[in-house]
Amino acid sequence: MTAPYEWNGMPHILDVRCPNCTAKAYFEFSEIVRIREKKDVPFFQQSDQFEYRLMKDHCGHKWHAAIFHAGLHGRTTDSIRELPEGYAAADWEHSVYLRGNNGLDIGAIDCGSCHFRAQHTLKWPADAYYQIDYKNETLWAFHEESARVLRDFISAAHRDRAGFRWRNFLMHVPTLFLRHQARATVVKRLNGILDPLGKRTRLNR
């Protein structure tokens, strides 16, 4: 059973388990831009850089979308070229803010171990690489940095979230994993994923 905790924002790039070899891989959310003029639709339909989709909003209104899968293009927008007038490659750049939970979990997986690369619809937290089970509940983290913060927070004698990075994420960790009797087991299991060869590198905070 997945632990019932919510997230208010996700990084644009996550550490996930590769569906091909199960090693750690990157998942990068794709950026979706509304096609503003109908005359521009054929360009995006025929482009080998974009995926075209006809989308529908919560009111049922349809709109044309151009999706750029940065994870399939070297994880950069530098490859975008020859756009119709009124568009720029920067339109498909990630926001400087965390990504909201908008239900559009479209992206791409890029695995450095087996070189698998493909479009992917994120299933979170099932896809998370950094996840452990404890008493039939699942504890997860977005990526290695947040997993190390989580491990250090749980193992800390005094849990003052203000002293940790990703403190908003830490606010939503279920009490089950924070109980004194859970500490040793949870930390050991997190260490098993973070440092499988026994190397212990604590995150500076």
N, C-alpha and C positions, 0 to 999 in steps of 0.2 A: 504493500500500500504506500502511495506517495504521501509524504508529509504535507499537510494542508497549509502551506505558507505561500503568500503572494509576493510578487515583485512589482515595484513601481517603475522600474526602468532596467533595461538590459544593455550591456555593451554591444557594439555593432559586430564584434568578433568574439566567438565563443570557442571553448575547447569541447569537442564532442568525440564520441567513439566512432571510428571509421566503420561504415556499414560493410565494407569489403574485407578488412583485415583486423578490425577491432582495436587497432592502435589509436593513439591520440591524433586527432585531425582538427583542422580549423573549419568552423562554420562561419560564413560571413553573410549577414543579411544583405539582400539586394535592395536597391533603391528604385522606387516607383515614381515616375513623373507623369502628370496628366498631360496628354496631348491636347494642346489648346485649340488647334484648328483642324477641321476635318480634312483639309487638303494635305496635311502633314501625315495622315494615317498611313498611306501607301509606303512612305519612306521607312517608317518604323516596322511595318509588316514585312518588308523585303530586306531589311538590314540584317547583317550577320553579327552585329554588335549588340542588338537589343532583342528582347522578347516582347511581342505585342500581345496584349490581352484586352478584352472587353470586360470592364469591371462593373460592379453594381454597388451603389452605396446603400446605407441602412434604410433609405426611403424607397429603394427600388429603382432609382435613376441610374441609367447606364452611362459609362464614360470610358474613353479610350486611354489606355495606359502604355507607356514605354518603360520596360523594366531592364535595368542594367545589372548583370550578375558580375560584380567585380571579382568574385572568387574564381571565375572562369577566364578572367582577362588579366592575370598577374596581380590581382588584388589592388588595382589602381584604375583611375579614370583616364590615365594618360593615353590609353589606346583609342578613346572616343574621338572621332573625326568626322568631318563633312556633315555637320548637322544642318537641318533646315534653319532658316532665318528665325531669330528669336529664341534659340536654344543655345546653351553652352554646356560644356562637359561638367562644369561645376554644379549644374543642376542635379547631378546624380552623385555628388559627394555626400558622405555621411554628415549628419549634424554633429556639432560639438557636444551635444547633450546625449544622455542615455536614451535609448530607444524605448518608446512607450509601448504598452501592450495594446496594439491596435488590431490584432488578429491576423495580420498579413505576415505569416512566418515563412516567407519565400527567401531562399538564399542558395548558397552553393557550398559544397564540402570540398576541401583540398587536403589530401593526406600526403605527408612527406615520406611516409614509410612505404606504401605500396603504389604511390603516385595516382591513386584514385581521385578523380575530379569530376563532379557532376552537380547538376541542380538538385536541390533538396528542400523539402518542406519540413521545417523543424518540428519535432515532437518533444516538447520540454516539460518535465526534466528527464524523460526517458532517454534522450540522446546525450545527456550530460556525461562527459568523461569522468569528471570528479564527482562521484556519488558513492555513498555507502549506505548499507542497511543496518538498522538497529531496532530491535523489537518490532519488526514488521513495518517500520517507517523508513523513508528514504531522506537522507540529508545530501544536498547537492551544492555545488558552487559553479559560478559562471566559467571560470578559467583558473589557471594555476595561481595567479596572484590572489584572487579572492579565496581560493581554497587554502592557501597558506595563512591568510588573514583569519579565516574561519578556524583553522587548526590552532593558531596561536591564541585566539580569543577564547576558545573552549578550554584550553589548557592553562589559561591565566588564573592566578590566585584571586585577583581583583578585576572583575570584568567591567571596566569603564570603557564603553564604546567610543568615547571621545578620543581615546588614544589610538584608535585603529583606523586604517583606511577601510573603505567599503562599509562604514558604520551604518548607513541606511539599510544595506543588505542584512547586516547582523541583527538589526532590530526585529527582523521577521523570522529568525531561527526559532523553531518550536522549543518550548520548555523541556520537552523530553530529552533533547540532546544536551541540554545545559545542566541537567541535574548532576549532583556530585557523584552519584553511583554510576553514571554513564560516562564520566570524563575519560577514564583510562581506556575503555573499550573504543569510544568514538575517536579519540586522538590516535590510538594505535591503528585503527582502520584508515583514517585519513593519511597517516604517515605511510601506510602500505601502498597507497596510490601515489602520493607525492614523491616518496623516496624509496622506490622498490628495492634498491641496492643497499639501503641502510644509511644513505647520506642524509644528514639532517641539516637543512639550511633554513634558519629562521628568518622571516621577513623583518626588515628594520621597520620600526614604527615610531 
